[in-house]
Amino acid sequence: MAYAHGDFEMALTAAAGEDLALLAELRTSFVESMRAQLDLLSRSRCDANWNMAAQRMRGLGMSFHASELVKLADEALDGAPGDPAVLRKLDALIEGFSSE
């Protein structure tokens, strides 16, 4: 599944400039943070834990201008804890960022 990452790429480039090592490190940190929050979401058994992880995911998306992540985090916040459809979409998004 392909996602538009234009704003995300611009944010990374603005932060890293021409430092390719820093660019790679920022991308890796972003993906690792998404994975950590997805893990928390997938293990959430109550509204509070689900909402906390979804809000962190949303904040991560806002910080890196990753609009698709913000959209999916909002979907998680609007849904029920453990929603398998949202978890699958987030996992696919992470894989899309990981494969770049």
Helices and strands as residue ranges (DSSP letters): H 6-16, H 20-43, H 47-63, H 67-78, H 84-98
